[in-house]
Amino acid sequence: MGVAGLFFGNLGAVSTSVKLQNLERIGDMSIGALDASIMMHDVAFRVDPVATIEGNFTPFVDEYLNRLYKLVKFKMLVVEVFDGEKNPRKVSEDSRRAALRAQGLADYTELKGKLGAGGQQSAEEQAQMEKAARAAFRRTPELQAALQERLTAAGFR
């Protein structure tokens, strides 16, 4: 269940988009529900995707926390929502995404294998590996555990 399912009827409709730097000027917007899954995927596209796919979650978690700190700076009380059970109505979409992730992982593994031990990459090869790593990104239990541990340590839980 996503944010809409969990809070349906409890949150007012959003009629305008608000830029982060403008939030402080909006007095009645003091609480924000953050769909953690969506933000995790957004962060994954902006940090080193190779590090994340290789199990180095530090850059990912640092950027995620940086975004939360920005929201706090703008006096937002963040309610973080992690998705619950999978929506049975989205089986075909979940399957499509899983196939894309599997192809991304296969492409990444193939490109990494071509590189070999200690080999140098051209800028084009690096870009191809990053693209494949981004496509392969998924919210693994290990990534979510690392994130939740740091969220707790930072006082967000």
Secondary structure as GFF3:
##gff-version 3
##sequence-region A 1 157
A	DSSP	alpha_helix	3	7	.	.	.	ID=ss1
A	DSSP	three_ten_helix	20	25	.	.	.	ID=ss2
A	DSSP	beta_strand	31	35	.	.	.	ID=ss3
A	DSSP	alpha_helix	36	44	.	.	.	ID=ss4
A	DSSP	alpha_helix	49	53	.	.	.	ID=ss5
A	DSSP	alpha_helix	58	73	.	.	.	ID=ss6
A	DSSP	beta_strand	77	81	.	.	.	ID=ss7
A	DSSP	three_ten_helix	88	90	.	.	.	ID=ss8
A	DSSP	alpha_helix	91	115	.	.	.	ID=ss9
A	DSSP	alpha_helix	123	136	.	.	.	ID=ss10
A	DSSP	alpha_helix	141	153	.	.	.	ID=ss11
###
